[in-house]
Amino acid sequence: MPKVGDTLWTINPRDRREGWKSYVITGETRQSWLVGEMRFTPAKVNKHTMLENHGQWGMQRWFTEQGMIDQRFMDEQRHHIARLVGVESDVAKLKKIAEIIGMEVTCSPQN
Protein backbone atom coordinates (compact mmCIF):
# COMPACT_ATOMS: atom_id res chain seq x y z
CA MET A 1 0.00 0.00 0.00
CA PRO A 2 1.30 3.47 -0.81
CA LYS A 3 2.38 5.85 1.94
CA VAL A 4 3.00 9.58 2.34
CA GLY A 5 5.91 10.54 0.09
CA ASP A 6 5.13 7.90 -2.55
CA THR A 7 3.99 8.79 -6.07
CA LEU A 8 0.58 8.14 -7.59
CA TRP A 9 -0.26 8.41 -11.28
CA THR A 10 -3.37 9.54 -13.11
CA ILE A 11 -4.48 10.46 -16.59
CA ASN A 12 -7.01 13.14 -17.46
CA PRO A 13 -10.07 11.15 -18.58
CA ARG A 14 -11.37 14.11 -20.59
CA ASP A 15 -8.12 14.66 -22.49
CA ARG A 16 -6.03 11.51 -22.75
CA ARG A 17 -3.58 13.32 -25.07
CA GLU A 18 -2.12 15.00 -21.97
CA GLY A 19 -0.67 11.65 -20.97
CA TRP A 20 0.09 10.27 -17.54
CA LYS A 21 1.00 12.66 -14.73
CA SER A 22 2.66 11.82 -11.44
CA TYR A 23 1.83 13.41 -8.10
CA VAL A 24 3.30 12.91 -4.64
CA ILE A 25 1.15 11.82 -1.70
CA THR A 26 1.53 14.77 0.65
CA GLY A 27 -0.81 13.72 3.45
CA GLU A 28 -3.55 11.36 4.46
CA THR A 29 -6.80 10.98 6.32
CA ARG A 30 -8.21 7.76 7.71
CA GLN A 31 -9.82 6.95 4.32
CA SER A 32 -7.95 9.03 1.73
CA TRP A 33 -4.56 9.97 0.36
CA LEU A 34 -4.02 13.71 -0.10
CA VAL A 35 -2.24 14.05 -3.42
CA GLY A 36 -0.61 17.15 -4.87
CA GLU A 37 0.68 20.43 -3.51
CA MET A 38 -0.72 21.47 -0.16
CA ARG A 39 -0.88 25.17 -1.16
CA PHE A 40 -3.61 24.15 -3.61
CA THR A 41 -6.55 21.96 -2.71
CA PRO A 42 -5.04 18.46 -2.85
CA ALA A 43 -6.85 15.60 -4.54
CA LYS A 44 -8.48 13.18 -2.09
CA VAL A 45 -7.93 9.64 -3.36
CA ASN A 46 -9.79 6.83 -1.60
CA LYS A 47 -7.17 4.43 -0.20
CA HIS A 48 -9.22 1.32 -0.98
CA THR A 49 -10.71 2.11 -4.40
CA MET A 50 -7.97 4.46 -5.68
CA LEU A 51 -10.75 6.74 -6.98
CA GLU A 52 -11.16 10.49 -6.61
CA ASN A 53 -14.73 11.81 -6.62
CA HIS A 54 -15.26 14.70 -9.05
CA GLY A 55 -18.95 15.07 -8.19
CA GLN A 56 -21.02 15.65 -11.31
CA TRP A 57 -18.01 14.92 -13.53
CA GLY A 58 -17.63 11.39 -12.17
CA MET A 59 -14.66 9.54 -10.71
CA GLN A 60 -10.99 9.73 -11.59
CA ARG A 61 -8.79 6.66 -11.20
CA TRP A 62 -5.35 6.84 -9.60
CA PHE A 63 -2.60 4.24 -9.85
CA THR A 64 0.61 3.18 -8.18
CA GLU A 65 3.58 3.02 -10.57
CA GLN A 66 3.01 -0.71 -11.20
CA GLY A 67 -0.72 -0.10 -11.61
CA MET A 68 0.01 2.58 -14.21
CA ILE A 69 2.35 0.24 -16.10
CA ASP A 70 -0.30 -2.51 -16.04
CA GLN A 71 -3.02 -0.12 -17.23
CA ARG A 72 -0.83 1.12 -20.08
CA PHE A 73 -0.22 -2.49 -21.13
CA MET A 74 -3.99 -3.10 -21.13
CA ASP A 75 -4.70 0.08 -23.10
CA GLU A 76 -1.96 -0.51 -25.66
CA GLN A 77 -1.95 -4.30 -26.10
CA ARG A 78 -5.28 -5.98 -25.31
CA HIS A 79 -6.87 -5.24 -28.71
CA HIS A 80 -3.76 -6.42 -30.57
CA ILE A 81 -3.73 -9.64 -28.55
CA ALA A 82 -7.48 -10.19 -29.10
CA ARG A 83 -7.06 -9.65 -32.85
CA LEU A 84 -4.20 -12.16 -33.04
CA VAL A 85 -6.12 -14.74 -30.99
CA GLY A 86 -9.10 -14.24 -33.30
CA VAL A 87 -7.11 -15.37 -36.33
CA GLU A 88 -5.08 -18.11 -34.60
CA SER A 89 -5.59 -21.53 -36.19
CA ASP A 90 -3.31 -23.67 -34.01
CA VAL A 91 -5.67 -25.70 -31.82
CA ALA A 92 -3.02 -26.40 -29.16
CA LYS A 93 -2.32 -22.66 -28.74
CA LEU A 94 -6.03 -21.87 -28.51
CA LYS A 95 -6.52 -24.58 -25.87
CA LYS A 96 -3.63 -23.09 -23.84
CA ILE A 97 -5.16 -19.61 -24.11
CA ALA A 98 -8.54 -20.99 -23.01
CA GLU A 99 -6.88 -22.68 -20.02
CA ILE A 100 -5.01 -19.50 -19.03
CA ILE A 101 -8.20 -17.40 -19.02
CA GLY A 102 -10.14 -20.07 -17.12
CA MET A 103 -12.41 -21.07 -19.97
CA GLU A 104 -13.69 -24.62 -19.74
CA VAL A 105 -13.49 -26.20 -23.17
CA THR A 106 -15.38 -29.34 -24.11
CA CYS A 107 -15.94 -30.49 -27.64
CA SER A 108 -17.60 -33.62 -28.88
CA PRO A 109 -18.30 -34.98 -32.33
CA GLN A 110 -21.48 -33.63 -33.82
CA ASN A 111 -24.30 -36.16 -34.32
C-alpha positions as CSV (number, residue, x, y, z in Angstrom):
1,M,0.0,0.0,0.0
2,P,1.3,3.5,-0.8
3,K,2.4,5.9,1.9
4,V,3.0,9.6,2.3
5,G,5.9,10.5,0.1
6,D,5.1,7.9,-2.6
7,T,4.0,8.8,-6.1
8,L,0.6,8.1,-7.6
9,W,-0.3,8.4,-11.3
10,T,-3.4,9.5,-13.1
11,I,-4.5,10.5,-16.6
12,N,-7.0,13.1,-17.5
13,P,-10.1,11.2,-18.6
14,R,-11.4,14.1,-20.6
15,D,-8.1,14.7,-22.5
16,R,-6.0,11.5,-22.8
17,R,-3.6,13.3,-25.1
18,E,-2.1,15.0,-22.0
19,G,-0.7,11.7,-21.0
20,W,0.1,10.3,-17.5
21,K,1.0,12.7,-14.7
22,S,2.7,11.8,-11.4
23,Y,1.8,13.4,-8.1
24,V,3.3,12.9,-4.6
25,I,1.2,11.8,-1.7
26,T,1.5,14.8,0.7
27,G,-0.8,13.7,3.4
28,E,-3.6,11.4,4.5
29,T,-6.8,11.0,6.3
30,R,-8.2,7.8,7.7
31,Q,-9.8,7.0,4.3
32,S,-8.0,9.0,1.7
33,W,-4.6,10.0,0.4
34,L,-4.0,13.7,-0.1
35,V,-2.2,14.1,-3.4
36,G,-0.6,17.2,-4.9
37,E,0.7,20.4,-3.5
38,M,-0.7,21.5,-0.2
39,R,-0.9,25.2,-1.2
40,F,-3.6,24.1,-3.6
41,T,-6.5,22.0,-2.7
42,P,-5.0,18.5,-2.9
43,A,-6.8,15.6,-4.5
44,K,-8.5,13.2,-2.1
45,V,-7.9,9.6,-3.4
46,N,-9.8,6.8,-1.6
47,K,-7.2,4.4,-0.2
48,H,-9.2,1.3,-1.0
49,T,-10.7,2.1,-4.4
50,M,-8.0,4.5,-5.7
51,L,-10.7,6.7,-7.0
52,E,-11.2,10.5,-6.6
53,N,-14.7,11.8,-6.6
54,H,-15.3,14.7,-9.1
55,G,-19.0,15.1,-8.2
56,Q,-21.0,15.7,-11.3
57,W,-18.0,14.9,-13.5
58,G,-17.6,11.4,-12.2
59,M,-14.7,9.5,-10.7
60,Q,-11.0,9.7,-11.6
61,R,-8.8,6.7,-11.2
62,W,-5.3,6.8,-9.6
63,F,-2.6,4.2,-9.8
64,T,0.6,3.2,-8.2
65,E,3.6,3.0,-10.6
66,Q,3.0,-0.7,-11.2
67,G,-0.7,-0.1,-11.6
68,M,0.0,2.6,-14.2
69,I,2.4,0.2,-16.1
70,D,-0.3,-2.5,-16.0
71,Q,-3.0,-0.1,-17.2
72,R,-0.8,1.1,-20.1
73,F,-0.2,-2.5,-21.1
74,M,-4.0,-3.1,-21.1
75,D,-4.7,0.1,-23.1
76,E,-2.0,-0.5,-25.7
77,Q,-1.9,-4.3,-26.1
78,R,-5.3,-6.0,-25.3
79,H,-6.9,-5.2,-28.7
80,H,-3.8,-6.4,-30.6
81,I,-3.7,-9.6,-28.6
82,A,-7.5,-10.2,-29.1
83,R,-7.1,-9.7,-32.8
84,L,-4.2,-12.2,-33.0
85,V,-6.1,-14.7,-31.0
86,G,-9.1,-14.2,-33.3
87,V,-7.1,-15.4,-36.3
88,E,-5.1,-18.1,-34.6
89,S,-5.6,-21.5,-36.2
90,D,-3.3,-23.7,-34.0
91,V,-5.7,-25.7,-31.8
92,A,-3.0,-26.4,-29.2
93,K,-2.3,-22.7,-28.7
94,L,-6.0,-21.9,-28.5
95,K,-6.5,-24.6,-25.9
96,K,-3.6,-23.1,-23.8
97,I,-5.2,-19.6,-24.1
98,A,-8.5,-21.0,-23.0
99,E,-6.9,-22.7,-20.0
100,I,-5.0,-19.5,-19.0
101,I,-8.2,-17.4,-19.0
102,G,-10.1,-20.1,-17.1
103,M,-12.4,-21.1,-20.0
104,E,-13.7,-24.6,-19.7
105,V,-13.5,-26.2,-23.2
106,T,-15.4,-29.3,-24.1
107,C,-15.9,-30.5,-27.6
108,S,-17.6,-33.6,-28.9
109,P,-18.3,-35.0,-32.3
110,Q,-21.5,-33.6,-33.8
111,N,-24.3,-36.2,-34.3
